[in-house]
Amino acid sequence: MGWAADWIEQTKLWARGAEGDKGDALHRPLALRLEATLRRGQESLSPRELRRLLQDMQQVADASLSDVEGGRYAQVLMDWYAKAELPARKDFWLLAIEKFGPDAKALQAARDRYDKAASDVDRSEAEMALRRALISSRTRLLQRFAQPQGGMRFLVNMRADLLALPKAEQRYVALDAELEHLFSSWFDVALLELKSINWDSPASLLEKLIQYEAVHDIRSWADLKNRLDSDRRCYGFFHPRMPNVPLIFVEVALLDKMAGSMAPLLDESAAAADLSKANTAIFYSISNTQTGLKGVSFGDSLIKHVVETLTQEFPKLKQFATLSPIPGLRSWLAKNGDAVLAELDDKQKAALEKVAGGVSAAQLLGALDDPGSLPEKSVVRGAAMFCAARYLGRETAKGRPLDAVARFHLGNGARVERMNWAADLSTKGLKQSMGLMVNYLYDLKRLDKHRSLLAQGKIPVSSEIESLCKG
């Protein structure tokens, strides 16, 4: 009954969104606006324009039309939407929510019938009725927008518009929920194609790598060429309805050991590595490109497909790991570092107080303004590594790792393998994690074991990280 529960929840969201609109003193209820003759206050569309928009949307969703014909009408609305300002787009969203939602009474009746079914035959018939009741004209409306050229991109961008709204605006949650539900099917990994991206790829595609790189900014064409050199690989997932845009892409360096710093990887003057000696693949950047696909997960499948592809090309590869940022470390340390540092022994506290002026998170962060200059046995460095290991190896919320990047890789079956000091001394790296980076290791024989540990609330870590956690 899980599928039904999901849809029932969406119906509740729709109802709550509609009620929120009616209770907002700044907005006349949509029903009153549709019946009115004059625009009021700051309303974007006049009642006449609103009624015309509703008629156009009803034409798109007309069940008597073929999908192709409905798609033609959808194209007209897509052109209107492209020119519309945000207030007018909000009217479009509200119409989709309030005028194209499921019939709540019919849905409840179908659900009651399912709950009361006394036999397998009755339950099967009730399930079919419930499935039909769950299908709203809004679903058909959105499906029609996917028909024209560029329609899928239109829907993804529309959801990005919804996600950009302040959290206080709850009137549109039903539309967001339905789009996410549709995208989970439309962007299933079975429908995506893994493609290699290299220096010979079309310039328009290479420009998108520069545009969407989210981890380490691509500074120039020379920088990009270095990342696509002979000892590198870049792969992306593409959807057939959005063939010129990678939905997610990963940059890979082929080396003879685990990477511990970004500088050599981004050094444009460095010679390419000897591929005959390569035994390690380092995933050093993974970027999602479409905000509108938030909640639709295909990053784990990307890693798996890339590992399979690399293994076929380079049978000598034995180690697959990342060199990853720790984006939440500094902010977590600022808020929670005092309690963690209090666990140091008296000797460590005395040494840290002598160098940093105290044993607080603020004082430790103040002593980390130039991490690249600190020697290996520095007390400040040791305290920072201790805190970082605790953050990645111990700290969870609702059984999940606190750090977003850690959640992604550990959820895929990796483990926290090694901390790397002064690995990213860029402005971004210093701001996020005082220059620290981490290797997540994908041990192909232990992925299921690591997932099992994580499901129990235990973060899988190497012996090195375990030792650092103990201080």
N, C-alpha and C positions, 0 to 999 in steps of 0.2 A: 504493500500500500504506500511505499515511499514516494512513488511518482505522483500519486494523488495528493499526498500531504504537501508536496512541493507546490503543486498548483493551487491547492486550497490556501496556502500561505500567500501566494501571489494575489489571490482574490482578496484576501484580507488587506494586503498592502494597497490594492486598488481602492477598496472601500475607505481605508484610512486616509488615503490621498485626497479622495473626493470630499470627505468630511472636513479635512484640514483646510481645503479651499473655501468651503462654506463658512467656516469659523473665522476666517481671516477678514478683519474689518477693512483692510486695504483693497480687497477684491470682491466685486459682486459675484455671487455664484454664477457659474457658467449658464445654468438654465435661465436665470433672469436676463442675462446679457443677450441670449439668443432670442428672447421674446421682446426685448426692448426695441425702441426706435432711435434712440440717441446714445452716443458715446458718453461715458462719464469719466471725469477726472483724467487719470493718466492711462486709461485703457488703450492698448495698442491698436486693436482693430475695432472698427465700428460694428454695431450689431449686424448691419447688412453684410459687411465684409466677413464677419465671423460665420454667418449663415452660409455664405458662398463657399467659404473654406470647408465647412462641414459637408456641404453637398459634394464638393470635389473629392473629399476623403471617402465619402460613401460610395462614390462612383468607382474609386480605386478598389474598395473592398467588396463590391457587388459580386455575390456568389454566382450570378447568372453569366458573368463574363469569364472568358478564358484567362489564364494567367498572362498570356502574351498581351491580350487587349487591356487587361487591368494594368499591366506594366507600362503601357503607353500613357495611360492617364497618370500613373505614378511619376513618370518622367516630367510631366507638366508641374506637378507639385514639388518635385525635387528642384526644378528651376526656380520656382517661387521661394522655396526654403533657402536656397543659396543667396538670394537677395534680401531676405527678411532679417530684420534686427532681432535681438534676443527677446524682447517682449512679445513680438509676433510669433516667434518660435515657441515660446511658452504657451501661447494660446493653442498652437498646433498640438503640443504635447497633452494639454488638458483635454482637448477634444478626443484625442486617441484614448485617453484614460477613461473619461466619463461616458463617452458615447459609443465606444467600441469594446467595452469590457464584457466579460461573461455574464450571463443571467444568474444572479446570485440565488434566486428562489429555485430555479431549475437545477442549479448545481447542488444546493442543499438537499433537494428532493432526491436527486440521483445518489448522493452520498448516503442518505438515510436508507434508500433501497439497497445499497451495497451492504451496509451494516446489518440489515435485517435478513439478508439472503440466507436461506436455510439449507440449501444444497449446493453442490458444485456447479450444477447447471444454472441455478438461479444466480449464483455468484458470478459466473462467467457472463451471463446476460447483463447483470447489473454493472459489471466492470465496463462492458462495451458502452452502456448508456452513460456511465460516469465519464468515460473518455470523450464521448461526444459532447457532453455538457461542459467539459473543460475547454473545448475549442471555442474561442471567441472570434468575433469578426476582427478584433485587433490583430490577432495572429495572422489572419488572411491579409489584412492591410499591410503589415510589415513584410510578409512574404512577397507581396506584389512589388514592394519597393526594391526587392532583391533581383527582380527580373531584368530591368534595363541595364545597359552598359554603365558601369560605375555605381550601380545601385548598392552593392555590398559595401563599397567604400563609404557611400552616403550614410548607411545605417551605422557603421562603425564610428564615423565622425559624429553622428547625432548622439550616440551614447557617450562619446567623449564630452560633448556639450553638457549632457545631463550630469556626468560625474564632476564637472567643473563647478557646479552650483554649490553654494554654501550648504553645510549639513543641515542648517535650520529649515531649508526648503524641502519639506517632506511630501509635497503634493505630487511629485513626479516619480515616486519610488516604484510604482507598479509598472510603468513603462520601462524603467531601467531593469527591473527584475525580468520582464518578459524578453527584452533584448538579450540579456545575459543567458537566459534559458535557450533561446534560439541559436545564439552564437555557439553554445556548448555542443550543439549538433552540427551546425554548419562548418565549424572549424575543428571538427574531430580530426585527430592526427592521421586517421586513415585517408582523409581527403586532402592532406597536405603533401607537398613534394619537397624533398630535401635537394637543394642545389648548391653546388660549389660556386663560390664567388672569387674571381681572381682578377688580375690586372687587365686581362683581355675582355672582361665583362663590359657591357655597355656603360658609357660614361654616366648616363642617367641613373643607373643602379649604383655605381660607385659614389655618386653624389649623395645617395640615400644613406650609405654607410657613414659618410661624414655627418650628415644631418641627424641621424638617429643614434650614433654611438653615445651610450649613456654612462659608461664606466670611466674610460680614459679618453678625453677629447682628442679627436684627430685634428691636428694643428695645421696641416698642409697636405698637398698632393704628395709631397715627398714622404711625409709621415705615413700616409695611406699606402704608398708603394712599398714601404718597408714592411708594413703589416701583411702585405700580400706577396712577399718575396718567396723564393723557392723553398725555404725552410719553414714556411707558414701555411696555414690553411684557414679558410673562412667558409662557413656553411650557413645557409639560412633556410627556414621553412617558408614556402610560398603557397598561397591559395589560388586555385584556378580562376576565381572571379576577381582576384587582385594580383595578377601575375607579375606586375612590375615593382611590387613592394615586399621586401622580406618582413614577415610578421615578427620574427625573432631571428637573431643571428649570433654566432659564436666565433670568436677569433682564437686560433690555436697556434702555439709555438711548438716545434719539434726539436727536442734537446736530448742531451745525453745524461741529464740529471734533473732533479726537481728545481724549479726556478725559485729564487728567494728575493728577487728585486725586480721592479718594473724598469729600472733604468737601462739594463742591457737589452731588454725586449723592445724598448722604444728608441734605441740608439740607431739613428739612420745611417751612421757611418760604419757600423759594425758589419763584419763579413757574415755571410749566411752560414748557418751551422752545417756540419757534414752529415747529410742524411743517412749515410751508411753506418754512422755511429748512434743514430737517434734511437733511444729506447723509452723515451718519455714524451707524452703529449700533455702540454699545459694549456688548459682553458683559462685564458687571462681576461676575457671580456665576453659577457653575455648581455645582449641588449634587446629588450622588448621595444617594438616600434609603435604599437598602436594602443594608446590610452583607452580607447573604446573597447578593447578586448580584456580589460581588467577582470580577473576572476576566471578567465578561460585558460586553463593550464596546458601548455604543450612544451614547456622548457625541459621537463624530465625526459620526454620522448626525443627531443632534439639531441640531448647528451647521448642517449642510447644509440640513436641512428648514426651520430658522428663517430662514436667509438667503433661501431661495426664497419663503417666506411674506412676509417683510418687503419683498422686492423687488416682489412683486405689489401690496402695499398702498401702498408708497412708491417709485415708479419713480425718484425723484431720488437715492435712496441710492447712493453710489458707493464708500464706504469702510466696511469691516467689520473691527473690531478689538476687542481685549479691554483691560480694565484689570485686570491680574492680580497677585495676591500672589506673593512669592518665598519660599515657606515654608522652604526648606532653606538660605537664604543665610547667616544668622548662624552656624548650627552649622558649616557648611562653612568659613566665614571663620575661626572660632575654631581649627579644626584645620589649615587649609592656608594661612592668610593670610600667615604669615611668608615662605614661599617665593614667594608672588605679589608681596608688597611688596618683596622683594629685587630684583625686576626693574625697579623705579623707577630713574631716573637719579640721579646724585649730588646734583644741585640739588634734586630733589623729596624725596629722603631727608633732606637737611639741613633743608628747610622743615618736613617732617612731624615730625622730631625736635624742632625748636624749639617747635612747637605742642603735640604730643602727648606729648613726653618720650621718644620713641623710635620705632623703625621696626619694631614688632611688631604682630601681630594683636591681642594683649591691650591694647596701648596705644591702637591705633586704635579699638577697640570702646569703651574707656574714654572717649575723646573724643567719642563719638557718643551720649551720654546725652540730648542735646537737639538732634536733627538739624534741627528746624524753625527754630532760631535761627542756623544757619550760613549765611553769605552765599554767593552763587553761586560766587565765586572762592576759597572756603575750601580750604586745602590738605587738610584732613581730609575734606571733602566730595569733593574730586577723587580722593583715594586710595580712598575707599569706592566711588565710581562705577566706578573702574578695576577694583577687585576684583569688583564685581557684574557688570560687563560680561564679565569673564573667566569668571566662574562660569556665566553663561547662554550665552555665545558660544563658549566653548572647551572647558569641562570635560565629559567624557563617561565613561561606564562601559559597557564592552562595546558601544561604538558608539552608546549612547543618552545623551541629556542627563541630567545628575545630578538636576536639579530635577523633582519629580513633575508640577507644573503645566506646566512646559516640555515634558516628554515628551508630555503630552496634546495641547497645541496644535501643537507642531512636528510631531508624528506625524500631525496632520490636514492638514498642508501650510502652516501659518502660518510666519511668520519673526519673529525678535526685532527689534522696530522701534525702541522708544524707552524709555529709563530715565526714571523720574519721581521726583524727590527729594521727601521729606516728603509723599508721596502718601497714606500711611495712618499717622496718628499715634495710632491706637488702641493699647491695651496689647498686643493680639495682633500688630498690624503692627510695633510697635517690637521686640517679642520675636523675631519671625521674621526681619525684614529691615531693622531700623533705620529703618523707615518707607518704605523704597523699594518701588516697584511698577514693573511693566513693561507695555508695550503689545505684544501679539502681533498682527501684521497678517495678515488673510486676504485676500491678493491673489488674486482668483478666477481670474485668467489664469495664475498661477504656482504654483498649489498642487501640481501634479504635479512641477514642476521642484524645488520645495523638498523634497518627499518623496524625490526622487531624490538630492538632495544629502545628506539625512539618512541615506539607505541607504548612502552612501559614507563615513559617519562625519563629515560636514561639517555643522555647524550653520548654517542659513541666517540671516543677520543683515543689517540695514540698514547703510548706509555710516556712520551715526552710531555704531552699536554697534561696528562694525569700528574706527573711530577711537578710541573709548574703550578698546578692548582693547589698543591699542598704548601707552596711557599718555600 
